[in-house]
Amino acid sequence: MTAAAVSPMRVLRVLTRPNLGGPTRQAIALWHAMQPLAVRTLLVTGRVGAGETMLDPAAHGVPRLEFAAALAAGPLAEGVVELPDLGRSWAPLRERAVRAQLRALVRSFRPDVVHTHTSKAGWLGRDAARAERVPVVAHTFHGHVLDGYFPFPIAWWLARLERRLARGTDLVFTVSASCADELAAKGVVGRDRFLVIPPAVALPPRRSRDEARRNLGIPPGERRVAAIGRLVPIKRLGDFVAAVARCPGLHGDLVGDGPQRQMLQALCEQLAPGRVHLRGAVPGIAADLAAYDGLVLPSVREGWPLVALEAFAANVPVVGYDVPGVRDALAQGRGMLVPETAGPAGLADTLQELANGPRGLGSMLAAAAAFVPQCAPDRVARGIRAAYATALSRR
């Protein structure tokens, strides 16, 4: 029997907000990849915050639905619905309204699975799913906010909340083994309950090195590396600036936007004037990664950095601290790991080594390229759908 002949499985996928980040990109990729697998997806998102760059699912082929239209369509609803009151900030009255809207969507759409992504959507979406007795409830940890984001009392409360929610969650996914290890150590659920599935990454057509350099305005013979991500403390992008400043003749691009923009601009001017360039958010940067001589990941931790996979596909070597998430991406010789304790000096030494063409560079790039198919959206979607089917059969 073909997938088209099977009654569609219905999945309500909930995402806190569609910012330019990994969870949004994966939600869009899975929306498309699930269609040939007889899965009808209704994606629900909030709004991005001030100063955030939006990645609009509707601009990437996901039909936009108004809330009332989604309710009217019932089980036939398919596309993306925005709930304006859903977002990162804590606002009890608005969250009560979002819970009511989510419950209304569940009652009309009648999903087989509610699958939540990111913390706020995970709390509100799973509560609504359990209240409406959805057959299967799933959640993906694309990382976590239980360390490094909030003061201890808030982090402790969030960990308790995640433990409570996990008790009513049938499928708990993570994008990396390190993330699963950290969450298990926090007591969220036992390590054996985590399903580690790599991120779904839709790769754009890539430009050649010469084309990419022309597009970005990089001189042909210049050595240039990049760090790409939101300009927030957890990304530790000041270490990137300091590392490039230690390497004579090396230039660097900071690609992204966020609350640390002014601080990082001042640091660039102080440590490496004219050599580290703050480009802001660059739409479609993945297509131009071949322009760079290396990608640097100086984060405190990651879930699984999608930009590393884009660098693998562009044949660009990756350097990063040996921390959760980055360690998973660069495992098995796919990149160059630097002890976190070595700091910017360690990153600089590794970048200098990279410039000299280290032994094993070819095998490293080959191992990185061989990993790329594991994150193909259709492959990841098949794994997730199989997990849904198994959980539904148990119900």
Rosetta blueprint (number, residue, H / E / L):
1 M L
2 T L
3 A H
4 A H
5 A H
6 V L
7 S L
8 P L
9 M E
10 R E
11 V E
12 L E
13 R E
14 V E
15 L E
16 T L
17 R L
18 P L
19 N E
20 L L
21 G L
22 G H
23 P H
24 T H
25 R H
26 Q H
27 A H
28 I H
29 A H
30 L H
31 W H
32 H H
33 A H
34 M H
35 Q H
36 P H
37 L H
38 A L
39 V E
40 R E
41 T E
42 L E
43 L E
44 V E
45 T E
46 G L
47 R L
48 V L
49 G L
50 A L
51 G L
52 E L
53 T L
54 M E
55 L L
56 D L
57 P H
58 A H
59 A H
60 H H
61 G L
62 V L
63 P L
64 R E
65 L E
66 E L
67 F H
68 A H
69 A H
70 A H
71 L H
72 A H
73 A H
74 G H
75 P H
76 L H
77 A L
78 E L
79 G E
80 V E
81 V E
82 E E
83 L L
84 P L
85 D L
86 L L
87 G L
88 R L
89 S L
90 W L
91 A L
92 P H
93 L H
94 R H
95 E H
96 R H
97 A H
98 V H
99 R H
100 A H
101 Q H
102 L H
103 R H
104 A H
105 L H
106 V H
107 R H
108 S H
109 F H
110 R L
111 P L
112 D L
113 V E
114 V E
115 H E
116 T E
117 H E
118 T L
119 S H
120 K H
121 A H
122 G H
123 W H
124 L H
125 G H
126 R H
127 D H
128 A H
129 A H
130 R H
131 A H
132 E L
133 R L
134 V L
135 P L
136 V E
137 V E
138 A E
139 H E
140 T E
141 F E
142 H L
143 G L
144 H L
145 V L
146 L L
147 D L
148 G L
149 Y L
150 F L
151 P L
152 F H
153 P H
154 I H
155 A H
156 W H
157 W H
158 L H
159 A H
160 R H
161 L H
162 E H
163 R H
164 R H
165 L H
166 A H
167 R H
168 G L
169 T L
170 D L
171 L E
172 V E
173 F E
174 T E
175 V L
176 S L
177 A H
178 S H
179 C H
180 A H
181 D H
182 E H
183 L H
184 A H
185 A H
186 K L
187 G L
188 V L
189 V L
190 G L
191 R H
192 D H
193 R H
194 F E
195 L E
196 V E
197 I L
198 P L
199 P L
200 A L
201 V L
202 A L
203 L L
204 P L
205 P L
206 R L
207 R L
208 S L
209 R H
210 D H
211 E H
212 A H
213 R H
214 R H
215 N H
216 L H
217 G L
218 I L
219 P L
220 P L
221 G L
222 E L
223 R E
224 R E
225 V E
226 A E
227 A E
228 I E
229 G L
230 R L
231 L L
232 V L
233 P H
234 I H
235 K H
236 R L
237 L H
238 G H
239 D H
240 F H
241 V H
242 A H
243 A H
244 V H
245 A H
246 R L
247 C L
248 P L
249 G L
250 L E
251 H E
252 G E
253 D E
254 L E
255 V E
256 G L
257 D L
258 G L
259 P L
260 Q L
261 R H
262 Q H
263 M H
264 L H
265 Q H
266 A H
267 L H
268 C H
269 E H
270 Q H
271 L H
272 A L
273 P L
274 G L
275 R L
276 V E
277 H E
278 L E
279 R E
280 G E
281 A L
282 V L
283 P L
284 G L
285 I H
286 A H
287 A H
288 D H
289 L H
290 A H
291 A H
292 Y L
293 D L
294 G E
295 L E
296 V E
297 L E
298 P L
299 S L
300 V L
301 R L
302 E L
303 G L
304 W L
305 P L
306 L H
307 V H
308 A H
309 L H
310 E H
311 A H
312 F H
313 A H
314 A L
315 N L
316 V L
317 P L
318 V E
319 V E
320 G E
321 Y E
322 D L
323 V L
324 P L
325 G L
326 V H
327 R H
328 D H
329 A H
330 L L
331 A L
332 Q L
333 G L
334 R L
335 G L
336 M E
337 L E
338 V E
339 P L
340 E H
341 T H
342 A H
343 G H
344 P H
345 A H
346 G H
347 L H
348 A H
349 D H
350 T H
351 L H
352 Q H
353 E H
354 L H
355 A H
356 N L
357 G L
358 P L
359 R L
360 G L
361 L H
362 G H
363 S H
364 M H
365 L H
366 A H
367 A H
368 A H
369 A H
370 A H
371 F H
372 V H
373 P H
374 Q H
375 C H
376 A L
377 P H
378 D H
379 R H
380 V H
381 A H
382 R H
383 G H
384 I H
385 R H
386 A H
387 A H
388 Y H
389 A H
390 T H
391 A H
392 L H
393 S H
394 R H
395 R L
